[in-house]
Amino acid sequence: MATKVFMEALSPTMEEGRLVKWLKNEGDAVKSGDPIAEVETDKAIMELVARGDGVLRKRLIGEGDSRPVGQLVGVIAAPDESIDAIIAEAGAPASAGAASGASQSQPAQVVAQARETAGASSVPRAPNESQGEASAPPQPQVAAAGGGGETRVPDRNLEGPPATRPAQQAEGNGGVRSSPLARRLAREQGLDLGQLRGTGPGGRIIKRDIEAAAAVSTGAAAPGLAPPPAKREGDYQDIALTQIRKTIARRLSESIGPIPTFYLTAEYDLSRVEDMRKAMVALGDEYKVSVNDVLLKAVATALAQHPEVNSHWLGDRIRMFNRVHLGVAVATDDGLIVPVVFDADRKSMRQISAEVKELARLARERRLKPDQYTGSTFSVSNLGMYGIDQFTAIINPPETGILAVGRAEDKPLLVDGALTTRKRLRLTMSCDHRAVDGAVGARFLQTLGRMIENPLMLVY
């Protein structure tokens, strides 16, 4: 029996996936659990695995195309089994070959066992890595895609009334290849898609092509005025949003608007931290830690003493955590991601240092697993290495605070009546006022300051 291949939720927050690369060609034999494609989620590049045995008979989308979770992207079946009904349902031609955008008009499908319990064969895994990471939060499920009964949701409201749908599906019937958004914009602008050249994957007409054509068609100058310079393709570059950038945009819009945020800034003396680090280096490279490692240990220890800051805002209640799971912001080429150091208050500086290095490497390689970037109770963002003196970070909901770390610099200071220079560090804490009052945040920073200025408190 034929097995439908859906765009699965490969991370707890994934709503849409971009197919980066097909790992199997049409006609290749596959077994259940075999990786058949690489998919870019909102956090990493993961493998989409087969849910049944047979032959990959049909690839319904092309490399580089994005689809929402639950959308049909391929079909696995026996070599002689008819899949015409499935292809017709998906709105794709029955001939071989990947058809970009072919499944746009099909009804939405719910993910087939996308987030099963840990250790099950359907748990998503990063490329070339073994399965077995912790299971993601439970999500709506339907029968496994092995030809059994399916749960359906009503048809999506496609662009325009039903009478216009055949025209919108032209690219699946040998017509002009274009995205649904491009077709809608073309209708609004009165443009003929047949007269345009697509710059998307495989010559597909996309949004920027419509915008460029519209700019040219409306560029006539008023009487007596010189015409505006024509926009040429080389004058600008449109960068398609990655899944991680889309998630960053959505998450930040959820934070900076609804959350009543205030900021607390304090400056601390790093002299003793520097002395301690030099003494540790003298013991050998295995004891070498960075200033950031010391700060993370200090933050985690202070959070353990202030659970009101180590908390989540849940709308009708505040959840205070007895364990400290510290999110550490890591910059990647695709955007910011926050892997988590679990039970950071119970780990040594050396353990934190090694773990942060490994998590940062995986983040930059887009190989983090979902359980490595979810579950933080408080976050830290450090831009000091970029020469930033001070900044304010945006809270990652449902967390109630985040600490922004600036650069350490030598500053003149009076010590016992004598002018000297000391290494100083400025920190700014963003607080969700719904859960953290000013005095609460200030007490936390006081505790943190004592540990930074007396780092031997962190060695036990």
Summary of the structure (lengths in Angstrom):
residues: 460
radius of gyration: 27.0
end to end distance: 61.4
largest distance: 90.9
contacts: 1427
relative contact order: 0.10
helix: 30%
strand: 23%
